[in-house]
Amino acid sequence: LLRNGEIKGVEQDKQLENPDARVVLDSGTASQLLGYYTDSYWGLGRGDYPRFGCFFWEIRLPHGD
């Protein structure tokens, strides 16, 4: 698509009309947003942090210190 795809242009001032500062290339999309179907209980954090997260002092250095 990078070589042979259609080049799309959008007017920058029209992007300001989109809700929540979304960048939209197709103006004809009328589908529901993801927020309609789900909710984020963790905010911007990772949901797997309790299992896979660690502090920087817990990381073993490659030279064995």
PyMOL commands that set and color helices and strands:
alter all, ss='L'
color gray80, all
select helices_A, chain A and resi 12-15+19-21+34-36+49-52+56-58
alter helices_A, ss='H'
color red, helices_A
deselect
rebuild
show_as cartoon
